[in-house]
Amino acid sequence: MNDKQNCWEFKKCGREPGGNKEKELGVCPTAIDEKNDGINHGINGGRFCWTIVGTLCDGKLFGSFISQQVSCMECEFLKTVVQEEGDDLKLS
């Protein structure tokens, strides 16, 4: 069993399909991004979120890759993924 959390679990944003904020804020593109399924042991883009445009993190909508990257470099979730994946980490 994979005990590594996806971003929506770690952040408790509620934007995953069926999440408590899905109707209010919509489904996060990370949670449905099948092309990145399995990267860093995540479901869909769940452990590769810093590469997916259109995420809403800590109340901020990131519509461009550049604006998102500045915030992501300080993110505790990214730091957790880096630590958990070690040498197998895929950043981009």
C-alpha positions as protocol buffer text, in pm:
chain_id: "A"
residue {
  index: 1
  type: MET
  ca { x: 0 y: 0 z: 0 }
}
residue {
  index: 2
  type: ASN
  ca { x: 122 y: 349 z: -84 }
}
residue {
  index: 3
  type: ASP
  ca { x: 126 y: 563 z: 231 }
}
residue {
  index: 4
  type: LYS
  ca { x: 260 y: 871 z: 51 }
}
residue {
  index: 5
  type: GLN
  ca { x: 9 y: 1154 z: 40 }
}
residue {
  index: 6
  type: ASN
  ca { x: -107 y: 1341 z: -267 }
}
residue {
  index: 7
  type: CYS
  ca { x: -116 y: 1720 z: -250 }
}
residue {
  index: 8
  type: TRP
  ca { x: -492 y: 1739 z: -185 }
}
residue {
  index: 9
  type: GLU
  ca { x: -453 y: 1502 z: 109 }
}
residue {
  index: 10
  type: PHE
  ca { x: -153 y: 1688 z: 251 }
}
residue {
  index: 11
  type: LYS
  ca { x: -306 y: 2035 z: 201 }
}
residue {
  index: 12
  type: LYS
  ca { x: -663 y: 1923 z: 283 }
}
residue {
  index: 13
  type: CYS
  ca { x: -792 y: 2156 z: 10 }
}
residue {
  index: 14
  type: GLY
  ca { x: -1105 y: 1954 z: -66 }
}
residue {
  index: 15
  type: ARG
  ca { x: -1067 y: 2000 z: -444 }
}
residue {
  index: 16
  type: GLU
  ca { x: -1026 y: 1634 z: -533 }
}
residue {
  index: 17
  type: PRO
  ca { x: -1324 y: 1461 z: -705 }
}
residue {
  index: 18
  type: GLY
  ca { x: -1587 y: 1422 z: -433 }
}
residue {
  index: 19
  type: GLY
  ca { x: -1401 y: 1662 z: -202 }
}
residue {
  index: 20
  type: ASN
  ca { x: -1582 y: 1905 z: 26 }
}
residue {
  index: 21
  type: LYS
  ca { x: -1481 y: 2209 z: -185 }
}
residue {
  index: 22
  type: GLU
  ca { x: -1543 y: 2054 z: -528 }
}
residue {
  index: 23
  type: LYS
  ca { x: -1876 y: 2232 z: -586 }
}
residue {
  index: 24
  type: GLU
  ca { x: -1753 y: 2566 z: -452 }
}
residue {
  index: 25
  type: LEU
  ca { x: -1406 y: 2581 z: -614 }
}
residue {
  index: 26
  type: GLY
  ca { x: -1412 y: 2306 z: -877 }
}
residue {
  index: 27
  type: VAL
  ca { x: -1190 y: 2003 z: -914 }
}
residue {
  index: 28
  type: CYS
  ca { x: -820 y: 2082 z: -907 }
}
residue {
  index: 29
  type: PRO
  ca { x: -645 y: 2002 z: -1236 }
}
residue {
  index: 30
  type: THR
  ca { x: -383 y: 1812 z: -1037 }
}
residue {
  index: 31
  type: ALA
  ca { x: -637 y: 1560 z: -910 }
}
residue {
  index: 32
  type: ILE
  ca { x: -754 y: 1469 z: -1262 }
}
residue {
  index: 33
  type: ASP
  ca { x: -423 y: 1496 z: -1452 }
}
residue {
  index: 34
  type: GLU
  ca { x: -392 y: 1136 z: -1567 }
}
residue {
  index: 35
  type: LYS
  ca { x: -85 y: 1199 z: -1784 }
}
residue {
  index: 36
  type: ASN
  ca { x: 123 y: 1238 z: -1468 }
}
residue {
  index: 37
  type: ASP
  ca { x: -25 y: 938 z: -1287 }
}
residue {
  index: 38
  type: GLY
  ca { x: 234 y: 750 z: -1086 }
}
residue {
  index: 39
  type: ILE
  ca { x: 504 y: 1018 z: -1094 }
}
residue {
  index: 40
  type: ASN
  ca { x: 667 y: 1034 z: -749 }
}
residue {
  index: 41
  type: HIS
  ca { x: 424 y: 758 z: -645 }
}
residue {
  index: 42
  type: GLY
  ca { x: 122 y: 988 z: -676 }
}
residue {
  index: 43
  type: ILE
  ca { x: -230 y: 949 z: -806 }
}
residue {
  index: 44
  type: ASN
  ca { x: -271 y: 1151 z: -1126 }
}
residue {
  index: 45
  type: GLY
  ca { x: -68 y: 1471 z: -1067 }
}
residue {
  index: 46
  type: GLY
  ca { x: -95 y: 1445 z: -689 }
}
residue {
  index: 47
  type: ARG
  ca { x: 279 y: 1434 z: -624 }
}
residue {
  index: 48
  type: PHE
  ca { x: 379 y: 1646 z: -924 }
}
residue {
  index: 49
  type: CYS
  ca { x: 150 y: 1944 z: -859 }
}
residue {
  index: 50
  type: TRP
  ca { x: 418 y: 2212 z: -895 }
}
residue {
  index: 51
  type: THR
  ca { x: 424 y: 2145 z: -1271 }
}
residue {
  index: 52
  type: ILE
  ca { x: 48 y: 2177 z: -1327 }
}
residue {
  index: 53
  type: VAL
  ca { x: -96 y: 2519 z: -1407 }
}
residue {
  index: 54
  type: GLY
  ca { x: -433 y: 2616 z: -1263 }
}
residue {
  index: 55
  type: THR
  ca { x: -387 y: 2493 z: -908 }
}
residue {
  index: 56
  type: LEU
  ca { x: -532 y: 2680 z: -613 }
}
residue {
  index: 57
  type: CYS
  ca { x: -293 y: 2664 z: -323 }
}
residue {
  index: 58
  type: ASP
  ca { x: -320 y: 2846 z: 7 }
}
residue {
  index: 59
  type: GLY
  ca { x: -603 y: 3055 z: -137 }
}
residue {
  index: 60
  type: LYS
  ca { x: -409 y: 3168 z: -445 }
}
residue {
  index: 61
  type: LEU
  ca { x: -497 y: 3065 z: -800 }
}
residue {
  index: 62
  type: PHE
  ca { x: -189 y: 3002 z: -1010 }
}
residue {
  index: 63
  type: GLY
  ca { x: -259 y: 3071 z: -1374 }
}
residue {
  index: 64
  type: SER
  ca { x: 99 y: 3080 z: -1495 }
}
residue {
  index: 65
  type: PHE
  ca { x: 387 y: 2844 z: -1448 }
}
residue {
  index: 66
  type: ILE
  ca { x: 627 y: 3120 z: -1342 }
}
residue {
  index: 67
  type: SER
  ca { x: 406 y: 3265 z: -1068 }
}
residue {
  index: 68
  type: GLN
  ca { x: 339 y: 2917 z: -939 }
}
residue {
  index: 69
  type: GLN
  ca { x: 705 y: 2818 z: -917 }
}
residue {
  index: 70
  type: VAL
  ca { x: 796 y: 3101 z: -681 }
}
residue {
  index: 71
  type: SER
  ca { x: 533 y: 2985 z: -432 }
}
residue {
  index: 72
  type: CYS
  ca { x: 602 y: 2615 z: -482 }
}
residue {
  index: 73
  type: MET
  ca { x: 968 y: 2645 z: -388 }
}
residue {
  index: 74
  type: GLU
  ca { x: 855 y: 2737 z: -35 }
}
residue {
  index: 75
  type: CYS
  ca { x: 580 y: 2473 z: -15 }
}
residue {
  index: 76
  type: GLU
  ca { x: 598 y: 2219 z: 269 }
}
residue {
  index: 77
  type: PHE
  ca { x: 436 y: 1957 z: 47 }
}
residue {
  index: 78
  type: LEU
  ca { x: 708 y: 1988 z: -219 }
}
residue {
  index: 79
  type: LYS
  ca { x: 973 y: 1968 z: 52 }
}
residue {
  index: 80
  type: THR
  ca { x: 805 y: 1650 z: 182 }
}
residue {
  index: 81
  type: VAL
  ca { x: 798 y: 1490 z: -164 }
}
residue {
  index: 82
  type: VAL
  ca { x: 1165 y: 1579 z: -218 }
}
residue {
  index: 83
  type: GLN
  ca { x: 1257 y: 1414 z: 112 }
}
residue {
  index: 84
  type: GLU
  ca { x: 1038 y: 1104 z: 58 }
}
residue {
  index: 85
  type: GLU
  ca { x: 1147 y: 1039 z: -301 }
}
residue {
  index: 86
  type: GLY
  ca { x: 1519 y: 1104 z: -253 }
}
residue {
  index: 87
  type: ASP
  ca { x: 1724 y: 1009 z: -559 }
}
residue {
  index: 88
  type: ASP
  ca { x: 1411 y: 890 z: -744 }
}
residue {
  index: 89
  type: LEU
  ca { x: 1247 y: 1236 z: -737 }
}
residue {
  index: 90
  type: LYS
  ca { x: 1109 y: 1372 z: -1063 }
}
residue {
  index: 91
  type: LEU
  ca { x: 1091 y: 1753 z: -1048 }
}
residue {
  index: 92
  type: SER
  ca { x: 995 y: 1819 z: -1410 }
}
